[in-house]
Amino acid sequence: MHKLKQIFDKYCREKRLDISFSSDMPAGYEKANGMYDVTLSTLFLNTELLAEMPEYEQLFYLFHELRHAEQYARPEQLGEAVRRSMSYAIMYDGECFRRAEREWKGCRLEGTEEYFKSLYFGQPYERDANAFAYGRVRELCGDSAELRELAAFWLPESPPAEEEYMRIYDEIDRRTAGAKAKPAPTPTLDHIHITVSNLARAERFYDRLLPLLGYDIALKEHDSVPEHEYEIVEYHHRALSIGLVSPRSAYSGDAPCRRRPGALHHIAFRVCAPSEVDRLFKLVRELPAIIVREPQLYPEYCSDYYAFFFKDSEGTELEIVSLERERYFPV
């Protein structure tokens, strides 16, 4: 998948697209090949799913989503039908949405699943993206019967006429007028899994550290998946679960490097006050932990950013910080 990211970066530089790339598919899109979320300015690509596909198909889905990003970035370059269609989402079950600013308003229309599938696949902005993806992949990989079949798969046999879309859009407008907007998503971490070099040693360390931060050891779980050389110890909390994962045998001797691409740089735990930072520093020092930096102010970050940094038993860097986050980031 490294090549896909390289192509993404190159294309964004050439087209001056200021967007992000993520392989962590949003909730509800776990089985999708990819999607572009204009409200987050992020292109999501299901790299785990695409890994089983031939190169031409991986590239097709990448360029399909890149075209969506470009549609939103430069709507003035599009035809009227494509430009209007970008404000609407039509689902198989008749659930429809209209984008208003950076929020979505929804309604449900009546009709058969077959009808709504044809509307979904035939959306003007989807047809535009499919044609673009086909053209770009043909330039890179050459034309083939498989590529033509893939492009044809994403087009309905009898796409609805442009007039039908205009009628549907007008109906969605009417039904969503005055409707409460679907709020923009709030970023929420659910869990973090850290691969450690020695699972038993790391468990002993986190058994002592995490209760200091509000975790209940009684909620700790152990699991294993032998066919994937995978063992995990997971500490659950309603705010965030933290898992410790054993390494594959091929990497068991590797030392951690937080500056390696894809590596975990550090994890910061926020507490309520500078005095709590000082209190926890005294306790963490006794674990034992490797203290990287003692508690101090970091005005270059924020005027009230007070923190200390330390490493766990496996060399992963951790931080405990106090700051009034809402003061700097009200949204």
N, C-alpha and C positions, 0 to 999 in steps of 0.2 A: 504493500500500500504506500510505500515511501514514494514511488514514482507518481502516484496520483496526487500526493501533496505537493510534489515538485511542479507538476503541471498546473495545479491550482495556484500556487504562488506565482508562477511565471505569467499565467493568464491575468491574474489580478494586478500585477505590475504593469503589464501591457495596456490593460483597459482602465487602470487607475480605479480599481474597485476596492473600497475600504471595508472589507468584510472578513469575518473569522471562519475558521474551519474546525469542525468537530466530528468525531466518530461516535459520540455518545448520543444516540437517537433520543429525541424527546418522548415523553410518555404518550402512548397512543400510536407512535410511529415505529415501534420496535421491529416490525416486520417489513417496513418500507425500505426501498433501495436507497432513498435519499430524500431530502426536502430542504427548501430554503425558507427561513423564517425572517421576513422583512422586519418584524418588530424587534428582533434580536440582532439583525444584520449578520446572521450566521448561516453558513451552508453546512448541513448535516449530511454525512455520507456513512452508510451502514457498511463499514469496511469488513466487519466479520462476515456479513452475508455476501458481499462482493468478492471476498477471497476465493470463493468456490466457482467464480464465473471466469470465462475467457477475457482476455485483455480488452477486446473491442467492446464487450458489454460493460465492463467497468468504466471505460472511457465514455461510453454513451450516457451513463447515468451521471457521471461527473459533469459533462458538458451540458446536459439537460438542466441541472441545477444552477450551473454557472450562467446559463442563459436567463433563468429566472432572476438571478441577482442583477444581471445587466438590464433586464426589463424594468425593474424597480428603480435602478439607478439612472436610467436614461429613457424615460417614457416618451419623450418628445421624438425619439427616433422610430417609434412604433406606429402602426396603423391604428385607426380609431377603435376598431373592434377589439384588437389585442389590448390596447391601452385601457379600455373600459373593463374588460374581463378580469384584469388583474386585481380589481377590488372585490372579487366574489370568489367564494369557495362553495362547491356543490358536492355533497357526499352521496354515496350509493343509496342511503336510506331516505333521501329527501331533505336531510338537514342541510341548511344553507346559511352562509355567513356573508356579511358585507363589511368591508374594512372602512372604518371611520377614523381618520388620523392614524394612531398606532394601536387601536383597539378594534375588536370585532363584535358586530351585533348579529344575533342569530334568529332564525325562524325555521319552520318546517313546512315543506310543500307536499302536496299530494301527487302520487303517481307510482308507477311500477319501478322495481329495482332496475330492470332492463333499461327503462327510459332514463333514469338518473345516471346509470353507468355510461350511456351514450353522451349525456351532457358533461359528465366528469371528464371522459377521455377526449371529447371534442372541443373543450374550452379553447377559445382562440389563443390564449397565452400558452396552453399546453401544446397545441399543434405547432405553434411557432417554436417552442423549445425543442420539440421532437425533431422538427426539420433542421434546426440549427445543430443539434447533437449529431444527427445522421451525417450532415455535411462535414463537420469537424473530424469525426471519427473516420470518415471515408478518406479525408486528406492524410490522416496519420497512419492508418492501417490498410488503406485500399478498400475498394468495394468488394462485397461478397454477398452470396445468397443469404448467409446467416445474418449479416448486418441489415440487409433489406427486410428480412423477416422480422427482426427485432423492432425496427422502426414501424413496420406495418402493425405489429402487435398492439402498439400503444395508440393506434387510431381506430375509432369505431368504423365498422363497415359502411354505415350510412350516417355520417355526422349530421347533427341538427343544423338547419340553415341559420345564417347570421341573424335573421329576423326573429327566430325562435329564442335565441340567446337574449336579444334585446328585450323581448317580452318577459322572459324569466327574470332578467335583471330588474326590470321595472316592478315586477311583482315582489321581488325580494326587498327593493327599496320601500315599497308601500307597507309591507309587513313589518319591516324593522324600523320604520319611522317612529321615533320616540322610545324605541326599545332601550333597555338598559344595556350598556356596552359590556362585553366580556372583558374583564380586566386583564391587563398585561401580566404575564407570569412573574411570580416572585422567585428569584433564584434561591433554592434551598438544597443544601447538601443532605443526602440521606445516609450515606455511609462512605467510608474510606478504607481501602484494603492496602496494607503495606507488606510487600515481600521482604522477609527478614532472612538473615543467613543462618540463624540458629533459633528455631521456633520455641524450644523449651526455655532457653535463656531469655528470649524476648518476653515470653509469657510471665516469667517471674518478675521482670522489670515492670511491665504494664499492670500486673496485679497490684503493685504498690503505687504506681503513678496515678492511674485513672481514678481510684477512689478519692484522691485529693481534688479531682476536678468534677466530682459529682456522680461518678459511675458506681453502680451497684454490682459488685462481683457476683452476686447471686444470679445475675442475668447473663453471665458469661456462657458461651456455647462453644462446643468443639464439633468439628465435622471433618470428613475426609472423602476424597474422590480418587481412589487408587489408580484408576486408568489414566488419570491426568497428573499423577504424582503430586497431588494437591491435598494439603492439610491446612486447616484454618482454625484459629481461635478468635472468636468474635465477642466484643464487649458491646452490649446494647444499651442505648439510652434513647429516650423519646426524641431528643434533639439531634443526635448523631451517633451512629454505630461505627466502631473502629475494629477492623479485622487485621490479624497478623497471619500472613500466608507463608508457607514453606516454599523454598526455591526449588526449581527443577534441579535434578542431580547434576546436569551439565553446567549449572551456574553456582553450585553450592560453595565453591571456593572463591567466588568473586567478591571483591570489596565494594561497598556502596560508593557511588559517585553522584552527588546531587546535581552536578553540572552537565551530566550526560543527557542528550535529548530524550525526552520521555520519562526522565527520572523525577522522583519526588524531591523538590528543593527543600521545603520545610513545612511544618504544620504549626499554626499559631492558635492558641486557645485564649479567648478574651475573658477577662474577669472584671469585676465591678468597680475596682478602685486600686490606686497605686499601693495602698497598704496591703491589699490582698496579693499583689505581685510580690511584695517583700516577704509576706508570710509564707507563700508557697516556695519562694526561693530557698528559704531555710530548710524546708521539708524535702525539696527535690535534691538539694545538696547531700542529703543523708541517704539517698536511695541505694547505691551511689549513682550519680550521673556525671557526665563530663560537662562542666560548665564552660560554655563558649564565651559568653559575655554576662557580667553581673547586671543587676537592675540599674537602669539609668534612663534618662529622658532622651528621645530621639526627635528633636524639633525639626530635623530635615524631613521627617515623615509627616508628623502633625505636632502642633504645639504642646499637646498633652499626651503624646505617645510615650508610655513608660513600660519597659519590657526587660526581660532577660531571656537568653538563649542557652540551650543545652543540647546534648546528644544522648540518645537512649543507648541501650546495651549493644545495639547493632550498628550504631553510627548515624542513624537518622536524626536530623536536626529538628528540634522542637522549640517553641517559643511560648511564653506566657506574657500577655500584654494587657494593659488597661488604656482605653481611650474612649472618648464620647463619640462613638462612630456616627450617630445620628446628626451630630453637629456638622459634620463634613459631608455626609451623604444622606440627605433627607429623603431621597427616593431610592 
